[in-house]
């Protein structure tokens, strides 16, 4: 049942009291009926009853049983009111539209028509037996009062028709919202996967399996893991021992899973049932993805869960395949570059070195047989060859280093982006860097550029900031990033708690930071700007500055 007094419910709330006020006024001023004092007591009792019924509707929330009881009580109250105020001649007759409206809007058609027929039979029987001074026949009475019954019938049908249309629109809107969430999730997955290393993809896809299915637990089993406890990663609520049991069960069924093209249910006696699907491309088998399911939820949403897992498995296989191809391409590029450098050094430096070695060997053999002038001449040739070899070697080294040959490097790219952002939006952006970005791993460069871009973009688009301060500190073992703006700010707790309002930027930043093992802290208050702080550890093996280049720098 829909939530009470939201939208059309507020119209009903106003209509209830306005209709009661008008009919009560008519009832009070008409000549027939009981004395005015008794009439006022009836009107007062009616308003108290209406207030009590309205409060019950408001508090009922999603409990349709409570609404049924409340509608029944209100209908019974209307019947008693008609007994006291003249039956079919009562001005309160039209107040029956109140419970009729509630029944038609919020309850099933069967219950609604049961209430309407019961009311029709009761009022007709009471009017025929007790309020029939001219002793009219039943058929004649029905014909004379047909306008009321027709209006009641038409109103009930109209409300049910409108409610049906509204329900279909709500379903369509829900599907549209789910589709948009699906597209947002797709964008987030692709963004996170693009800026992450392949070993972090199982974390990303386990998180999104949990998000898309909205279940309590998801997992990713990597066939390429070196150790059993490293092969599987879980997200959500995880029972003790479930990872080891899942890993063992998957390993025992890995042959069957390799041949599987769709989802299957895997049952673990101690931990329940899991819906699993293989991750495989046209060339290889990557692993298994799955979610833990309850039998009730599985029967209710089996098609939905299967659809989401199938979508994620296909996307995951494509991204993993792409990462594999990128690794191969990078390796081929490195080999090609190594061969180019080897050819250059063979054609230049190697020839000079060979000439120097030959000249030294020849001079050493003829040292006693040649004059001092000839020795000086030979040493001069050797010196010139050494200088030429040194120049060729330095030229080759400089051509490999963007910093040494004056080319653009990462910090320059970030500054250029922030300068363009500042000019485009008329926003003052202060960028301060401490430390050396030379040798910063490529995946860190990509992630930091994306985080800075998202943070500054959100500050401008959503925060309406006029000043942004970006500080980046690069050390040998850790990176610190701070983005501070003077925008309008927001409530961090409320924004992060609502996936619809948190947007893509915040989620992307969190995924990028977590994929590199870092931490992110967002501090913001309405009207006081936003402060984003990121800390990223750098593994020693990821610092790729060759010692020879450092020595020559």
C-alpha positions as CSV (number, residue, x, y, z in Angstrom):
1,X,0.0,0.0,0.0
2,X,1.2,3.5,-0.8
3,X,2.3,5.9,1.9
4,X,-0.5,7.9,3.5
5,X,-0.9,11.6,3.0
6,X,1.8,12.1,0.4
7,X,0.6,13.9,-2.7
8,X,-3.0,12.9,-3.3
9,X,-3.5,11.9,0.4
10,X,-3.2,15.6,1.4
11,X,-6.0,16.4,-1.0
12,X,-8.1,13.8,0.7
13,X,-7.2,15.2,4.1
14,X,-8.5,18.6,3.1
15,X,-11.6,17.2,1.3
16,X,-12.6,15.3,4.4
17,X,-12.8,18.3,6.7
18,X,-14.2,20.7,4.1
19,X,-17.0,18.2,3.2
20,X,-17.8,17.6,6.9
21,X,-17.9,21.3,7.6
22,X,-20.3,22.0,4.7
23,X,-22.7,19.1,5.4
24,X,-22.6,19.9,9.1
25,X,-23.6,23.5,8.4
26,X,-26.5,22.4,6.1
27,X,-27.6,19.8,8.8
28,X,-27.5,22.5,11.5
29,X,-29.6,25.1,9.6
30,X,-32.3,22.8,8.2
31,X,-35.7,22.8,9.9
32,X,-36.3,19.0,10.1
33,X,-34.6,16.7,12.5
34,X,-33.8,16.8,16.2
35,X,-33.4,20.0,18.3
36,X,-30.4,22.2,17.6
37,X,-28.7,21.2,20.8
38,X,-28.7,17.5,19.8
39,X,-27.6,18.5,16.3
40,X,-24.6,20.3,17.7
41,X,-23.7,17.2,19.8
42,X,-23.9,15.0,16.7
43,X,-21.7,17.5,14.7
44,X,-19.1,17.7,17.5
45,X,-19.0,13.9,17.8
46,X,-18.7,13.6,14.1
47,X,-15.6,15.9,14.0
48,X,-14.0,14.0,16.9
49,X,-14.6,10.8,15.1
50,X,-13.2,12.2,11.9
51,X,-10.1,13.4,13.7
52,X,-9.6,9.9,15.3
53,X,-10.1,8.1,11.9
54,X,-7.7,10.5,10.2
55,X,-5.0,9.9,12.8
56,X,-5.5,6.2,12.3
57,X,-5.0,6.5,8.6
58,X,-1.9,8.6,9.1
59,X,-0.3,6.1,11.5
60,X,-1.2,3.1,9.5
61,X,1.7,3.5,7.1
62,X,2.2,0.4,5.0
63,X,-0.1,-1.8,7.1
64,X,-3.0,-2.6,4.7
65,X,-4.8,-4.6,7.4
66,X,-5.0,-1.5,9.7
67,X,-6.3,0.5,6.7
68,X,-9.0,-2.2,6.1
69,X,-10.1,-2.0,9.7
70,X,-10.1,1.8,9.7
71,X,-12.1,2.0,6.5
72,X,-14.6,-0.5,8.0
73,X,-14.9,1.5,11.2
74,X,-15.4,4.7,9.2
75,X,-18.1,3.1,7.0
76,X,-19.8,1.8,10.1
77,X,-19.7,5.3,11.6
78,X,-21.3,6.7,8.4
79,X,-24.1,4.1,8.7
80,X,-24.8,5.1,12.3
81,X,-24.7,8.7,11.4
82,X,-27.3,8.1,8.7
83,X,-29.5,6.4,11.3
84,X,-29.4,9.5,13.5
85,X,-29.8,12.1,10.7
86,X,-32.5,10.8,8.4
87,X,-31.3,7.9,6.2
88,X,-31.4,8.8,2.5
89,X,-32.6,12.3,3.4
90,X,-29.5,13.0,5.5
91,X,-27.1,15.7,4.3
92,X,-24.3,13.6,5.6
93,X,-25.1,11.0,2.9
94,X,-22.3,12.5,0.7
95,X,-19.7,12.0,3.4
96,X,-19.6,8.3,2.5
97,X,-17.3,9.4,-0.3
98,X,-14.5,9.7,2.3
99,X,-14.3,5.9,3.1
100,X,-15.2,5.1,-0.5
101,X,-12.2,7.2,-1.6
102,X,-9.9,5.5,0.8
103,X,-11.1,2.0,-0.2
104,X,-10.9,2.7,-3.9
105,X,-7.4,4.3,-3.6
106,X,-5.6,2.1,-1.2
107,X,-7.3,-1.3,-1.0
108,X,-8.2,-4.1,-3.3
109,X,-11.1,-3.9,-5.7
110,X,-12.8,-6.8,-4.0
111,X,-12.7,-5.2,-0.6
112,X,-13.8,-1.8,-2.0
113,X,-16.9,-3.2,-3.7
114,X,-17.7,-5.3,-0.7
115,X,-17.8,-2.1,1.4
116,X,-19.9,-0.3,-1.2
117,X,-22.5,-3.1,-1.6
118,X,-22.7,-3.4,2.2
119,X,-23.3,0.3,2.6
120,X,-25.9,0.3,-0.2
121,X,-27.8,-2.6,1.2
122,X,-27.8,-1.2,4.8
123,X,-28.8,2.3,3.9
124,X,-31.5,1.1,1.5
125,X,-32.9,-1.3,4.0
126,X,-32.9,1.2,6.8
127,X,-34.6,3.9,4.7
128,X,-37.2,1.5,3.4
129,X,-38.1,0.2,6.9
130,X,-37.6,3.1,9.2
131,X,-37.6,6.3,7.1
132,X,-40.4,5.7,4.6
133,X,-43.4,7.9,5.6
134,X,-45.2,7.6,2.3
135,X,-44.7,3.8,2.2
136,X,-43.1,3.8,-1.1
137,X,-42.3,0.6,-2.8
138,X,-38.6,-0.5,-2.8
139,X,-38.3,-0.2,-6.6
140,X,-39.8,3.3,-6.5
141,X,-37.4,4.3,-3.7
142,X,-34.4,3.0,-5.6
143,X,-35.4,4.9,-8.7
144,X,-36.0,8.2,-6.8
145,X,-32.6,8.0,-5.2
146,X,-30.7,6.6,-8.2
147,X,-28.7,9.8,-8.7
148,X,-26.9,9.2,-5.4
149,X,-26.1,5.6,-6.2
150,X,-25.0,6.5,-9.7
151,X,-22.7,9.2,-8.5
152,X,-21.2,6.9,-5.8
153,X,-20.7,4.1,-8.5
154,X,-19.2,6.5,-11.0
155,X,-16.9,8.1,-8.3
156,X,-15.7,4.6,-7.2
157,X,-15.0,3.5,-10.7
158,X,-13.2,6.7,-11.6
159,X,-11.0,6.6,-8.5
160,X,-10.1,2.9,-9.2
161,X,-9.3,3.8,-12.9
162,X,-7.1,6.7,-11.9
163,X,-5.4,4.6,-9.2
164,X,-4.7,2.0,-11.9
165,X,-3.2,4.5,-14.2
166,X,-1.2,6.0,-11.4
167,X,0.0,2.5,-10.4
168,X,1.2,1.8,-13.9
169,X,2.9,5.2,-14.0
170,X,4.7,4.4,-10.7
171,X,5.8,1.0,-12.1
172,X,7.1,2.7,-15.2
173,X,8.9,5.3,-13.1
174,X,10.4,2.6,-10.9
175,X,11.6,0.8,-14.0
176,X,13.1,4.0,-15.4
177,X,14.8,4.7,-12.1
178,X,16.2,1.2,-12.0
179,X,17.4,1.6,-15.6
180,X,19.1,4.8,-14.7
181,X,20.7,3.2,-11.7
182,X,21.8,0.4,-13.9
183,X,23.4,2.8,-16.3
184,X,25.1,4.7,-13.4
185,X,26.4,1.4,-12.1
186,X,27.7,0.5,-15.6
187,X,29.5,3.9,-15.8
188,X,30.9,3.5,-12.3
189,X,32.1,0.0,-13.1
190,X,33.8,1.0,-16.3
191,X,35.4,4.1,-14.7
192,X,36.7,2.2,-11.7
193,X,37.9,-0.7,-13.8
194,X,39.6,1.7,-16.3
195,X,41.7,3.3,-13.5
196,X,42.4,0.1,-11.5
197,X,44.9,-2.6,-11.8
198,X,43.6,-6.0,-12.9
199,X,44.2,-7.5,-9.5
200,X,41.8,-5.0,-8.0
201,X,39.0,-5.8,-10.4
202,X,37.6,-8.7,-8.3
203,X,37.1,-6.3,-5.4
204,X,35.3,-3.9,-7.7
205,X,33.0,-6.5,-9.3
206,X,32.2,-8.1,-5.9
207,X,31.1,-4.7,-4.7
208,X,28.9,-4.1,-7.7
209,X,27.4,-7.5,-7.5
210,X,26.3,-6.6,-4.0
211,X,25.0,-3.2,-5.1
212,X,23.0,-4.4,-8.2
213,X,21.4,-7.4,-6.6
214,X,20.9,-5.7,-3.2
215,X,21.6,-8.9,-1.4
216,X,23.6,-9.3,1.8
217,X,26.8,-11.0,0.5
218,X,28.7,-11.3,-2.8
219,X,32.1,-12.9,-3.7
220,X,34.6,-13.2,-6.6
221,X,36.8,-16.3,-6.9
222,X,40.0,-15.7,-9.0
223,X,41.3,-18.8,-10.8
224,X,44.7,-17.1,-11.1
225,X,45.2,-16.6,-7.3
226,X,48.4,-18.2,-6.0
227,X,47.1,-19.2,-2.6
228,X,43.6,-20.6,-1.8
229,X,42.9,-17.8,0.7
230,X,44.0,-15.2,-1.9
231,X,41.7,-16.5,-4.6
232,X,38.4,-15.4,-3.1
233,X,37.2,-12.1,-1.8
234,X,33.8,-11.4,-0.3
235,X,31.7,-8.3,0.3
236,X,28.9,-7.6,2.7
237,X,27.9,-9.7,5.6
238,X,30.2,-12.7,5.7
239,X,29.9,-15.6,8.1
240,X,32.9,-17.2,9.8
241,X,34.5,-19.8,7.6
242,X,32.4,-19.1,4.5
243,X,35.4,-18.0,2.4
244,X,37.2,-21.3,2.9
245,X,34.1,-23.4,2.3
246,X,33.2,-21.4,-0.8
247,X,36.8,-21.7,-2.2
248,X,36.9,-25.4,-1.6
249,X,33.4,-26.0,-3.2
250,X,34.3,-24.0,-6.3
251,X,37.7,-25.8,-6.7
252,X,35.9,-29.2,-6.5
253,X,33.4,-28.1,-9.2
254,X,35.8,-26.0,-11.3
255,X,35.5,-28.4,-14.3
256,X,31.8,-28.1,-14.3
257,X,31.9,-24.3,-13.9
258,X,34.3,-24.0,-16.9
259,X,31.7,-25.6,-19.1
260,X,28.8,-23.6,-17.6
261,X,27.2,-20.9,-19.7
262,X,24.6,-19.6,-17.2
263,X,24.0,-19.4,-13.5
264,X,23.8,-22.3,-11.1
265,X,22.9,-22.8,-7.4
266,X,25.6,-24.1,-5.2
267,X,24.6,-25.3,-1.7
268,X,26.9,-25.3,1.3
269,X,25.3,-27.2,4.2
270,X,26.6,-24.8,6.9
271,X,26.3,-21.5,5.0
272,X,23.2,-21.8,2.8
273,X,22.8,-21.3,-1.0
274,X,24.8,-19.3,-3.4
275,X,24.0,-18.3,-7.0
276,X,27.2,-18.5,-9.0
277,X,28.2,-17.7,-12.6
278,X,31.5,-18.3,-14.4
279,X,33.6,-15.4,-15.7
280,X,35.0,-16.5,-19.1
281,X,35.9,-15.0,-22.4
282,X,36.4,-16.6,-25.8
283,X,40.0,-17.4,-24.9
284,X,40.2,-18.2,-21.2
285,X,38.4,-18.9,-17.9
286,X,38.9,-16.1,-15.3
287,X,37.0,-17.2,-12.2
288,X,33.6,-17.3,-10.6
289,X,31.3,-14.5,-9.3
290,X,28.2,-15.1,-7.1
291,X,25.9,-13.9,-4.4
292,X,24.4,-15.5,-1.3
293,X,20.6,-16.0,-1.6
294,X,17.8,-16.8,0.6
295,X,15.3,-19.3,-0.7
296,X,12.4,-16.8,-0.5
297,X,14.3,-14.0,-2.2
298,X,15.6,-16.4,-4.8
299,X,12.1,-17.6,-5.8
300,X,10.8,-14.1,-5.8
301,X,13.6,-12.5,-7.9
302,X,15.4,-15.3,-9.6
303,X,15.2,-13.8,-13.0
304,X,16.4,-10.4,-11.7
305,X,19.4,-11.9,-9.9
306,X,20.4,-14.1,-12.9
307,X,20.1,-11.1,-15.2
308,X,22.3,-8.9,-13.0
309,X,25.0,-11.6,-12.6
310,X,25.0,-12.4,-16.3
311,X,25.4,-8.7,-17.1
312,X,28.3,-8.4,-14.6
313,X,30.0,-11.6,-15.7
314,X,30.0,-10.5,-19.4
315,X,31.3,-7.0,-18.5
316,X,33.9,-8.4,-16.2
317,X,35.2,-10.9,-18.8
318,X,35.5,-8.1,-21.4
319,X,37.4,-5.8,-19.0
320,X,39.7,-8.5,-17.8
321,X,40.4,-9.5,-21.4
322,X,41.1,-5.8,-22.2
323,X,43.5,-5.5,-19.2
324,X,45.3,-8.7,-20.4
325,X,45.6,-7.3,-23.9
326,X,46.9,-4.0,-22.5
327,X,49.5,-5.8,-20.5
328,X,50.6,-7.7,-23.6
329,X,50.6,-4.5,-25.6
330,X,52.7,-2.8,-22.9
331,X,55.2,-5.7,-22.9
332,X,55.5,-5.5,-26.7
333,X,56.0,-1.8,-26.5
334,X,58.7,-2.3,-24.0
335,X,60.4,-5.0,-26.1
336,X,60.1,-2.8,-29.1
337,X,61.6,0.2,-27.3
338,X,64.4,-2.0,-25.9
339,X,65.2,-3.2,-29.4
340,X,65.2,0.4,-30.7
341,X,67.5,1.6,-27.9
342,X,69.8,-1.4,-28.5
343,X,70.0,-0.6,-32.2
344,X,70.7,3.0,-31.5
345,X,73.4,2.2,-29.0
346,X,74.9,-0.4,-31.3
347,X,75.0,2.0,-34.2
348,X,76.5,4.9,-32.2
349,X,77.9,4.3,-28.7
350,X,78.9,0.7,-29.4
351,X,81.0,1.8,-32.4
352,X,82.7,4.5,-30.5
353,X,83.4,2.1,-27.6
354,X,84.8,-0.5,-30.0
355,X,87.1,2.1,-31.6
356,X,88.3,3.3,-28.1
357,X,89.0,-0.3,-27.0
358,X,90.9,-1.1,-30.3
359,X,92.9,2.2,-30.0
360,X,93.9,1.5,-26.4
361,X,94.9,-2.1,-27.3
362,X,96.9,-0.9,-30.3
363,X,98.6,1.9,-28.3
364,X,99.5,-0.5,-25.5
365,X,101.1,-3.0,-27.9
366,X,103.2,-0.3,-29.7
367,X,104.0,1.9,-26.7
368,X,107.7,1.1,-26.8
369,X,108.1,1.5,-30.5
370,X,106.4,4.9,-31.1
371,X,107.4,8.4,-30.2
372,X,106.0,10.7,-27.6
373,X,104.2,12.8,-30.2
374,X,102.6,9.7,-31.7
375,X,101.4,8.7,-28.3
376,X,99.9,12.1,-27.6
377,X,98.2,12.0,-31.0
378,X,96.7,8.6,-30.3
379,X,95.5,9.7,-26.8
380,X,93.9,12.7,-28.4
381,X,91.9,10.4,-30.8
382,X,90.9,8.3,-27.9
383,X,89.7,11.3,-25.9
384,X,87.7,12.6,-28.8
385,X,86.0,9.3,-29.3
386,X,85.2,9.1,-25.6
387,X,83.6,12.5,-25.7
388,X,81.6,11.6,-28.7
389,X,80.5,8.3,-27.1
390,X,79.5,10.2,-23.9
391,X,77.5,12.7,-25.9
392,X,75.7,10.0,-27.8
393,X,74.9,8.2,-24.5
394,X,73.6,11.4,-22.9
395,X,71.5,12.2,-25.9
396,X,69.9,8.7,-25.8
397,X,69.2,9.1,-22.1
398,X,67.7,12.5,-22.5
399,X,65.5,11.3,-25.4
400,X,64.0,8.7,-23.0
401,X,63.2,11.2,-20.2
402,X,60.4,13.6,-20.8
403,X,61.7,15.7,-17.9
404,X,65.2,15.9,-19.2
405,X,64.2,16.7,-22.8
406,X,61.8,19.4,-21.8
407,X,58.6,17.5,-22.6
408,X,55.4,17.6,-20.7
409,X,55.2,15.4,-17.7
410,X,52.3,14.5,-15.3
411,X,52.4,17.6,-13.1
412,X,52.3,19.8,-16.2
413,X,49.2,18.0,-17.4
414,X,47.4,18.5,-14.1
415,X,48.3,22.2,-14.1
416,X,47.1,22.6,-17.6
417,X,43.8,20.9,-16.8
418,X,43.2,23.1,-13.7
419,X,44.1,26.2,-15.6
420,X,41.5,25.3,-18.3
421,X,38.9,24.7,-15.6
422,X,39.7,28.0,-14.0
423,X,39.4,30.0,-17.2
424,X,36.3,28.1,-18.4
425,X,34.3,28.7,-15.2
426,X,35.8,31.9,-13.9
427,X,37.0,30.1,-10.7
428,X,40.3,30.7,-8.9
429,X,42.2,27.4,-8.6
430,X,45.3,27.3,-6.5
431,X,47.6,24.3,-7.1
432,X,50.5,23.6,-4.8
433,X,52.8,20.6,-5.2
434,X,55.6,19.4,-2.9
435,X,57.8,16.5,-3.8
436,X,58.8,15.0,-7.1
437,X,56.4,13.2,-9.4
438,X,59.2,11.8,-11.5
439,X,58.8,8.0,-11.3
440,X,55.3,8.1,-9.9
441,X,53.6,4.8,-11.1
442,X,51.3,5.2,-14.0
443,X,48.2,3.8,-12.2
444,X,48.8,6.4,-9.5
445,X,49.0,9.2,-12.0
446,X,45.7,8.1,-13.6
447,X,43.9,7.8,-10.3
448,X,45.2,11.1,-8.9
449,X,44.3,13.0,-12.1
450,X,40.8,11.5,-12.0
451,X,40.3,12.3,-8.3
452,X,41.5,15.9,-8.8
453,X,39.3,16.2,-11.8
454,X,36.2,14.8,-10.0
455,X,36.8,16.8,-6.8
456,X,37.3,20.2,-8.6
457,X,34.4,19.5,-11.1
458,X,32.0,18.7,-8.2
459,X,33.1,21.8,-6.4
460,X,32.2,23.9,-9.4
461,X,29.1,22.1,-10.7
462,X,27.4,21.2,-7.4
463,X,29.0,23.5,-4.9
464,X,29.1,26.7,-6.9
465,X,32.6,27.4,-5.6
466,X,34.6,30.5,-6.5
467,X,37.9,29.3,-4.9
468,X,39.5,25.9,-4.9
469,X,42.7,24.9,-3.2
470,X,44.5,21.8,-4.4
471,X,47.6,20.6,-2.5
472,X,49.5,17.5,-3.5
473,X,52.4,16.1,-1.4
474,X,54.4,13.3,-3.0
475,X,56.8,11.4,-0.9
476,X,58.8,8.2,-1.4
477,X,56.3,6.0,0.5
478,X,53.0,8.0,0.6
479,X,51.0,10.6,-1.3
480,X,48.7,13.1,0.3
481,X,46.0,15.1,-1.7
482,X,43.8,17.8,-0.3
483,X,41.0,19.6,-2.2
484,X,39.3,22.4,-0.3
485,X,36.6,24.7,-1.8
486,X,34.4,27.5,-0.5
487,X,31.2,26.2,-2.0
488,X,27.8,25.7,-0.4
489,X,28.7,22.3,1.1
490,X,26.3,19.5,2.0
491,X,25.5,17.0,4.7
492,X,28.0,14.2,4.2
493,X,26.0,11.6,6.2
494,X,22.8,12.2,4.3
495,X,24.4,12.4,0.9
496,X,26.4,9.2,1.3
497,X,23.4,7.4,2.8
498,X,21.3,8.1,-0.3
499,X,22.7,6.4,-3.4
500,X,20.4,8.6,-5.6
501,X,21.9,11.8,-4.4
502,X,25.5,10.9,-3.8
503,X,26.2,11.1,-7.5
504,X,28.9,9.4,-9.6
505,X,31.9,11.5,-8.6
506,X,32.1,10.6,-4.9
507,X,31.6,6.9,-5.6
508,X,34.3,7.0,-8.3
509,X,36.7,8.7,-6.0
510,X,36.1,6.2,-3.3
511,X,36.6,3.2,-5.6
512,X,39.8,4.7,-7.1
513,X,41.3,5.3,-3.6
514,X,40.3,2.0,-2.2
515,X,41.6,0.2,-5.3
516,X,45.1,1.6,-4.4
517,X,44.8,0.7,-0.7
518,X,44.3,4.3,0.4
519,X,41.9,6.3,2.5
520,X,39.6,9.2,1.7
521,X,37.9,11.6,4.1
522,X,35.2,14.0,3.1
523,X,34.3,16.8,5.4
524,X,31.5,19.3,4.6
525,X,29.0,21.5,6.2
526,X,26.2,23.4,4.5
527,X,27.3,26.9,3.7
528,X,30.9,26.2,4.7
529,X,32.5,24.4,1.7
530,X,33.9,20.9,1.3
531,X,37.3,19.4,2.2
532,X,38.4,16.1,0.6
533,X,41.6,14.5,1.9
534,X,43.2,11.4,0.3
535,X,46.1,9.4,1.5
536,X,47.7,6.8,-0.8
537,X,50.5,4.4,0.2
538,X,53.2,3.7,-2.4
539,X,54.6,0.2,-2.4
540,X,58.4,0.2,-2.7
541,X,58.4,-2.1,-5.7
542,X,56.1,0.3,-7.5
543,X,58.7,3.2,-7.5
544,X,60.2,2.7,-10.9
545,X,62.9,5.3,-11.0
546,X,66.1,3.6,-12.3
547,X,69.2,4.1,-10.1
548,X,71.3,4.9,-13.1
549,X,68.9,7.7,-14.2
550,X,68.9,9.2,-10.7
551,X,72.7,9.1,-10.7
552,X,72.9,10.8,-14.0
553,X,70.2,13.4,-13.1
